[in-house]
Amino acid sequence: MEKEKIMECYLDNSATTKVDPDVAELIQKVMTEDYGNPASLHRKGFEAEQHIRKAKKTLSDILKCKESELIFTSGGTESDNLALIGSYFANMRSGNHVVTTRIEHPAVLRTVEYLGTIGAKVDFIDVDSKGHIDTDQLEDAVGDKTAIVSVMHVNNEIGALQPVSDIGRMVHEKNPKCVFHVDDVQGFGKLSLIPKDSNIDLLSVSAHKLHGPKGVGLLFRSEKVKLSPLMHGGGHQGGYRSGTENVPGVAGFALAASKLYEDLEGSYERMTKLKKIFMEGLSETDGVVLNGGDVPYIISLSIRDVRAEVLLHALEEKGVYISSGSACSSNKVRASETLKAMCAETWQLDSTVRISLSSHTTEDEIRYASNQLRTLIPQLRKFVRK
């Protein structure tokens, strides 16, 4: 009997992406040739500083903002922490009320919970069965003492898209002093979002979600927003984030972003087509429920009578790599806070997987993964205890 051909098919791009070859080449060059400290006054320092300047120009052009409004960080988590804690401490005299949603990334949820332990009054906004926030409840929550509202653009587990532009407008109409923060880690590089056009004061981004390196992120800070630094030292980046910049990471981040923004719409259309192919391959498989699904590159499926962890490892044996949910909190399997907030059925909490695409995903990979999933589901159901 001919041995089955196994294709390596990586579909966990919401957890992290493969670094683009051009980006990896640039990073190596910076690490081995332009390795100076950008704060040094000699030529090697100048060479490194040029990479920082070029990256700021690239990213400020993408976000249509001033270069001085960009702060490089170690990733999305630090960007979220700096945005929330930094703005809370800097603006707490005008109010101690913080509003967010129940489906935020742990980098926001845990940070907001921390603020609650040091005196903040915290409100969590509900979502419906599709993961869309209750905008009426949010509007009612915002008042004169609201210091921060934080809402993610694209949910990392189910791909629910929030109307952040409308929310930003509403927040500032109700309280002009309130700071509006958006976690755009899962949207940047895939959807166009201009902070100033959308009334966004703070915007968090991470490089490794868009074929850039791990360990580098970005915080857009509107020049009108006061921010207290979390890290103190040599006063780098305007005093907002002391510490020598990760020059290779920053350079790679900017190149990865620039490549994606060359054809943002085309990439989105390709991923839309890929999702359609994937779902058509499962159209005759019973007991498969699509959760959320506003964006094509995050596909959350609840599969009745199949445990997510079992399916994940069965697919791994076939070369297909997916996730049982968010990989950003830990490597432990735990019930999804997003699904709980959506009032998902009990069985879904243990039977939901996430398939996430990128601009590098191919049709062959999608067809292969869909075929493997369609074959494995009925096989795994045979082992369910009755």
VEXDREN-2710 file (C-alpha; in Angstrom, 1 decimal):
% VEXDREN-2710
k/r/px/py/pz
1/MET/0.0/0.0/0.0
2/GLU/1.3/3.4/-1.0
3/LYS/2.2/5.5/2.1
4/GLU/0.2/8.7/2.6
5/LYS/2.0/11.8/1.6
6/ILE/2.1/14.3/4.5
7/MET/2.2/18.0/3.8
8/GLU/3.4/20.4/6.4
9/CYS/0.6/22.9/6.7
10/TYR/1.0/25.7/9.3
11/LEU/-2.4/27.2/10.1
12/ASP/-1.7/28.9/13.5
13/ASN/-0.8/32.3/12.2
14/SER/-2.8/34.1/14.9
15/ALA/-0.3/32.7/17.4
16/THR/2.7/33.7/15.3
17/THR/3.9/33.7/11.7
18/LYS/6.9/32.5/9.8
19/VAL/9.4/35.3/9.3
20/ASP/9.5/36.5/5.7
21/PRO/12.8/35.6/4.0
22/ASP/13.6/39.2/3.1
23/VAL/13.0/40.2/6.7
24/ALA/15.2/37.5/8.0
25/GLU/18.0/38.6/5.6
26/LEU/17.7/42.2/6.8
27/ILE/17.7/41.2/10.4
28/GLN/20.9/39.1/9.9
29/LYS/22.6/42.1/8.2
30/VAL/21.7/44.4/11.0
31/MET/22.9/41.9/13.6
32/THR/26.2/41.2/11.9
33/GLU/27.1/44.4/10.1
34/ASP/25.1/47.4/11.4
35/TYR/25.3/46.2/15.0
36/GLY/26.1/49.5/16.7
37/ASN/24.1/51.1/19.5
38/PRO/21.9/53.8/17.9
39/ALA/22.7/56.1/20.8
40/SER/26.4/56.0/20.1
41/LEU/28.0/59.0/18.4
42/HIS/30.4/57.1/16.1
43/ARG/29.7/55.7/12.6
44/LYS/28.5/52.3/13.7
45/GLY/26.0/54.0/16.0
46/PHE/24.9/56.2/13.1
47/GLU/24.4/53.1/10.9
48/ALA/22.1/51.6/13.5
49/GLU/20.2/54.8/14.0
50/GLN/19.5/55.0/10.3
51/HIS/17.5/51.7/10.6
52/ILE/15.4/53.1/13.4
53/ARG/14.7/56.3/11.4
54/LYS/13.8/54.4/8.3
55/ALA/11.5/52.1/10.3
56/LYS/9.8/55.1/11.9
57/LYS/9.3/56.7/8.5
58/THR/7.8/53.5/7.0
59/LEU/5.4/52.8/9.9
60/SER/4.4/56.5/10.3
61/ASP/3.5/56.5/6.6
62/ILE/1.4/53.4/7.1
63/LEU/-0.4/54.8/10.1
64/LYS/-0.5/58.4/8.7
65/CYS/0.9/59.8/11.9
66/LYS/4.0/61.7/13.1
67/GLU/7.2/59.7/13.7
68/SER/7.3/61.2/17.2
69/GLU/4.0/59.4/18.0
70/LEU/5.5/55.9/17.6
71/ILE/7.1/54.0/20.5
72/PHE/8.8/50.7/19.9
73/THR/8.2/48.0/22.5
74/SER/9.0/44.3/23.1
75/GLY/5.6/43.3/21.6
76/GLY/1.9/43.5/21.8
77/THR/1.7/42.8/25.5
78/GLU/4.1/45.6/26.5
79/SER/2.3/47.9/24.1
80/ASP/-1.0/47.1/25.8
81/ASN/0.5/47.5/29.3
82/LEU/2.2/50.8/28.5
83/ALA/-1.0/52.1/26.9
84/LEU/-3.3/51.2/29.8
85/ILE/-1.0/51.6/32.9
86/GLY/0.9/54.5/31.4
87/SER/-2.2/56.5/30.5
88/TYR/-4.0/55.6/33.7
89/PHE/-1.2/57.0/35.9
90/ALA/-0.8/60.1/33.8
91/ASN/-4.5/60.9/33.7
92/MET/-5.9/59.5/36.9
93/ARG/-6.7/63.0/38.3
94/SER/-9.4/63.4/35.7
95/GLY/-11.0/60.0/36.5
96/ASN/-10.3/56.5/37.7
97/HIS/-12.9/54.7/35.6
98/VAL/-11.7/52.1/33.0
99/VAL/-14.0/50.4/30.5
100/THR/-13.1/47.3/28.4
101/THR/-14.9/44.3/27.0
102/ARG/-15.1/40.7/28.2
103/ILE/-13.4/39.3/25.1
104/GLU/-10.1/41.2/25.2
105/HIS/-6.7/39.5/24.9
106/PRO/-5.2/38.6/28.3
107/ALA/-2.7/41.4/27.8
108/VAL/-5.6/43.8/28.2
109/LEU/-7.9/41.9/30.6
110/ARG/-5.1/41.1/33.2
111/THR/-3.8/44.6/33.0
112/VAL/-7.2/46.2/33.5
113/GLU/-7.8/43.8/36.4
114/TYR/-4.5/45.0/37.9
115/LEU/-5.7/48.6/37.6
116/GLY/-8.7/47.5/39.6
117/THR/-6.5/46.4/42.5
118/ILE/-4.9/49.8/42.7
119/GLY/-8.1/51.9/42.8
120/ALA/-9.6/51.9/39.3
121/LYS/-13.3/51.3/38.9
122/VAL/-13.6/48.8/36.1
123/ASP/-16.6/47.9/33.8
124/PHE/-16.6/45.0/31.4
125/ILE/-18.9/45.3/28.4
126/ASP/-20.8/42.2/27.2
127/VAL/-20.9/40.7/23.7
128/ASP/-23.5/38.9/21.7
129/SER/-23.4/35.4/20.3
130/LYS/-21.2/36.6/17.4
131/GLY/-18.7/38.3/19.6
132/HIS/-19.8/41.8/18.8
133/ILE/-19.8/44.2/21.8
134/ASP/-22.9/45.8/23.1
135/THR/-22.3/49.4/21.9
136/ASP/-25.4/50.7/23.8
137/GLN/-24.0/49.3/27.1
138/LEU/-20.6/50.8/26.3
139/GLU/-22.1/54.2/25.6
140/ASP/-24.0/54.0/28.9
141/ALA/-20.8/53.1/30.7
142/VAL/-18.8/56.1/29.6
143/GLY/-19.1/59.1/31.9
144/ASP/-17.3/62.1/33.2
145/LYS/-14.9/60.0/35.3
146/THR/-14.0/57.5/32.5
147/ALA/-10.3/57.7/32.0
148/ILE/-9.7/54.9/29.5
149/VAL/-11.8/52.8/27.1
150/SER/-10.0/49.8/25.6
151/VAL/-11.5/47.8/22.7
152/MET/-9.7/45.3/20.4
153/HIS/-10.1/45.7/16.7
154/VAL/-10.2/42.0/15.7
155/ASN/-10.7/39.3/18.3
156/ASN/-7.8/36.8/18.4
157/GLU/-9.9/33.7/18.9
158/ILE/-13.0/34.1/16.7
159/GLY/-12.1/37.0/14.4
160/ALA/-15.0/39.2/15.5
161/LEU/-14.6/42.7/14.1
162/GLN/-15.5/45.6/16.3
163/PRO/-16.6/49.0/15.0
164/VAL/-13.7/50.9/16.6
165/SER/-14.2/54.0/14.5
166/ASP/-17.7/54.5/15.7
167/ILE/-16.8/53.7/19.2
168/GLY/-13.9/56.2/19.2
169/ARG/-16.3/58.9/18.0
170/MET/-18.9/58.1/20.6
171/VAL/-16.3/58.0/23.4
172/HIS/-14.9/61.4/22.6
173/GLU/-18.3/62.9/22.2
174/LYS/-19.3/61.7/25.7
175/ASN/-16.0/62.5/27.3
176/PRO/-13.4/64.5/25.3
177/LYS/-10.8/63.8/28.1
178/CYS/-11.2/60.0/27.9
179/VAL/-8.4/58.0/26.2
180/PHE/-9.4/55.5/23.6
181/HIS/-7.1/52.5/23.2
182/VAL/-7.3/49.9/20.5
183/ASP/-5.5/46.5/20.5
184/ASP/-4.8/46.0/16.8
185/VAL/-2.4/43.1/17.1
186/GLN/-4.7/40.9/14.9
187/GLY/-5.7/43.6/12.5
188/PHE/-2.5/45.4/11.6
189/GLY/-1.1/44.2/8.3
190/LYS/-4.5/42.8/7.2
191/LEU/-7.0/45.7/7.6
192/SER/-6.5/49.4/7.1
193/LEU/-7.0/51.4/10.3
194/ILE/-5.8/55.0/10.6
195/PRO/-5.8/56.1/14.2
196/LYS/-6.6/59.7/13.7
197/ASP/-9.4/59.0/11.3
198/SER/-10.9/56.7/13.8
199/ASN/-10.6/58.8/17.0
200/ILE/-8.0/56.4/18.4
201/ASP/-5.6/57.8/21.0
202/LEU/-3.4/54.7/21.5
203/LEU/-2.9/51.7/19.2
204/SER/-1.0/48.5/20.0
205/VAL/0.7/46.3/17.4
206/SER/3.0/43.3/17.3
207/ALA/5.5/42.4/14.6
208/HIS/5.4/38.6/14.8
209/LYS/1.8/38.4/13.7
210/LEU/2.7/39.8/10.3
211/HIS/5.8/37.8/9.2
212/GLY/8.1/40.0/11.3
213/PRO/10.4/38.9/14.2
214/LYS/9.3/38.1/17.8
215/GLY/10.2/40.4/20.6
216/VAL/9.2/43.8/18.9
217/GLY/6.0/45.8/18.9
218/LEU/4.7/49.3/18.5
219/LEU/2.5/51.7/20.4
220/PHE/1.0/54.6/18.6
221/ARG/0.5/57.5/21.0
222/SER/-1.4/60.5/19.9
223/GLU/0.7/63.6/20.7
224/LYS/-2.2/64.9/22.8
225/VAL/-2.2/61.9/25.1
226/LYS/-0.2/62.0/28.4
227/LEU/1.6/58.8/29.2
228/SER/3.7/57.8/32.2
229/PRO/6.6/55.5/31.3
230/LEU/6.8/51.9/32.8
231/MET/10.5/51.7/32.3
232/HIS/13.0/54.3/33.5
233/GLY/16.6/54.7/32.5
234/GLY/18.4/56.6/29.8
235/GLY/15.3/58.4/28.4
236/HIS/15.2/56.7/25.1
237/GLN/12.2/57.3/22.7
238/GLY/11.3/60.6/24.3
239/GLY/11.5/59.1/27.8
240/TYR/8.5/56.9/27.1
241/ARG/10.4/53.7/26.8
242/SER/14.0/53.7/28.1
243/GLY/16.4/51.0/26.9
244/THR/18.5/50.5/23.8
245/GLU/16.2/49.8/20.9
246/ASN/15.9/46.4/19.3
247/VAL/17.4/47.6/16.1
248/PRO/17.3/44.3/14.1
249/GLY/13.7/43.7/15.3
250/VAL/12.6/47.2/14.5
251/ALA/14.1/47.1/11.0
252/GLY/12.6/43.7/10.3
253/PHE/9.2/44.8/11.7
254/ALA/9.1/47.8/9.3
255/LEU/10.1/45.8/6.3
256/ALA/7.5/43.1/7.0
257/ALA/4.8/45.7/7.4
258/SER/5.7/47.5/4.3
259/LYS/5.5/44.3/2.2
260/LEU/2.0/43.6/3.4
261/TYR/0.8/47.1/2.9
262/GLU/1.9/47.0/-0.7
263/ASP/-1.2/44.9/-1.5
264/LEU/-3.4/44.9/1.6
265/GLU/-6.7/44.4/-0.4
266/GLY/-5.3/41.7/-2.6
267/SER/-4.0/39.7/0.4
268/TYR/-7.4/40.0/2.1
269/GLU/-9.2/38.8/-1.0
270/ARG/-6.9/35.8/-1.3
271/MET/-7.6/34.9/2.3
272/THR/-11.3/35.3/1.7
273/LYS/-11.0/32.8/-1.1
274/LEU/-9.0/30.4/1.0
275/LYS/-11.6/30.5/3.8
276/LYS/-14.3/29.7/1.3
277/ILE/-12.4/26.7/0.0
278/PHE/-11.8/25.5/3.5
279/MET/-15.4/25.8/4.6
280/GLU/-16.7/24.2/1.4
281/GLY/-14.6/21.2/2.2
282/LEU/-16.4/20.8/5.5
283/SER/-19.9/21.6/4.2
284/GLU/-21.1/18.0/4.4
285/THR/-19.6/17.3/7.9
286/ASP/-22.2/17.3/10.6
287/GLY/-21.8/19.1/13.9
288/VAL/-19.4/21.8/12.8
289/VAL/-20.3/25.3/14.1
290/LEU/-18.5/28.4/12.9
291/ASN/-18.0/31.0/15.7
292/GLY/-17.8/34.7/14.8
293/GLY/-16.0/34.9/11.5
294/ASP/-16.1/38.6/10.5
295/VAL/-12.6/38.3/9.0
296/PRO/-11.4/35.5/6.7
297/TYR/-8.1/34.8/8.3
298/ILE/-9.4/33.6/11.7
299/ILE/-11.7/30.5/11.5
300/SER/-13.1/29.3/14.8
301/LEU/-14.8/25.9/14.7
302/SER/-16.7/24.1/17.4
303/ILE/-16.9/20.4/16.5
304/ARG/-19.4/18.4/18.4
305/ASP/-18.2/15.1/20.1
306/VAL/-14.6/15.8/19.4
307/ARG/-12.2/17.3/22.0
308/ALA/-10.2/20.1/20.7
309/GLU/-6.9/18.9/22.2
310/VAL/-7.4/15.4/20.6
311/LEU/-8.2/16.9/17.2
312/LEU/-5.2/19.2/17.4
313/HIS/-2.7/16.3/18.0
314/ALA/-4.4/14.1/15.4
315/LEU/-4.0/16.9/12.8
316/GLU/-0.4/17.4/14.0
317/GLU/0.3/13.7/13.0
318/LYS/-0.8/14.7/9.5
319/GLY/1.4/17.8/9.4
320/VAL/-1.4/20.3/10.0
321/TYR/-0.8/22.8/12.8
322/ILE/-3.7/24.6/14.3
323/SER/-4.7/25.9/17.8
324/SER/-7.2/25.0/20.4
325/GLY/-7.7/28.7/21.1
326/SER/-5.4/31.6/21.9
327/ALA/-1.8/30.6/22.3
328/CYS/-0.8/33.9/23.9
329/SER/-1.9/33.3/27.5
330/SER/0.1/30.1/28.1
331/ASN/0.6/26.6/26.7
332/LYS/-2.1/25.2/29.0
333/VAL/-5.5/24.3/27.6
334/ARG/-8.2/26.3/29.4
335/ALA/-11.8/27.3/28.7
336/SER/-12.0/30.3/26.4
337/GLU/-13.1/33.5/28.1
338/THR/-14.3/34.7/24.7
339/LEU/-16.6/31.7/24.2
340/LYS/-17.9/32.1/27.8
341/ALA/-18.7/35.7/27.1
342/MET/-20.6/34.7/24.0
343/CYS/-22.7/32.3/26.1
344/ALA/-21.5/29.4/24.0
345/GLU/-22.9/26.0/24.8
346/THR/-21.0/23.9/27.4
347/TRP/-19.8/21.4/24.8
348/GLN/-18.2/24.1/22.7
349/LEU/-15.8/25.1/25.5
350/ASP/-13.9/21.8/25.1
351/SER/-14.4/21.3/21.4
352/THR/-13.3/24.5/19.7
353/VAL/-10.3/24.9/17.4
354/ARG/-8.8/27.9/15.6
355/ILE/-7.5/27.8/12.1
356/SER/-5.7/31.0/11.2
357/LEU/-4.3/32.0/7.8
358/SER/-1.8/34.4/6.5
359/SER/-0.8/36.0/3.3
360/HIS/1.7/33.2/2.8
361/THR/-1.0/30.4/3.1
362/THR/-1.6/28.5/-0.2
363/GLU/-4.6/26.8/-1.8
364/ASP/-2.9/23.5/-1.6
365/GLU/-2.4/23.8/2.1
366/ILE/-6.0/24.8/2.7
367/ARG/-7.3/21.9/0.6
368/TYR/-5.0/19.4/2.3
369/ALA/-6.0/20.7/5.8
370/SER/-9.7/20.6/5.0
371/ASN/-9.5/17.1/3.6
372/GLN/-7.6/15.9/6.7
373/LEU/-10.1/17.5/9.0
374/ARG/-13.1/16.0/7.1
375/THR/-11.5/12.6/7.4
376/LEU/-10.5/12.8/11.0
377/ILE/-13.7/14.1/12.6
378/PRO/-15.8/11.0/12.0
379/GLN/-12.9/8.8/13.1
380/LEU/-12.4/10.6/16.3
381/ARG/-16.1/10.6/17.1
382/LYS/-16.0/6.8/17.3
383/PHE/-13.9/7.1/20.4
384/VAL/-16.3/9.3/22.3
385/ARG/-17.6/7.7/25.5
386/LYS/-21.3/7.1/25.3
END
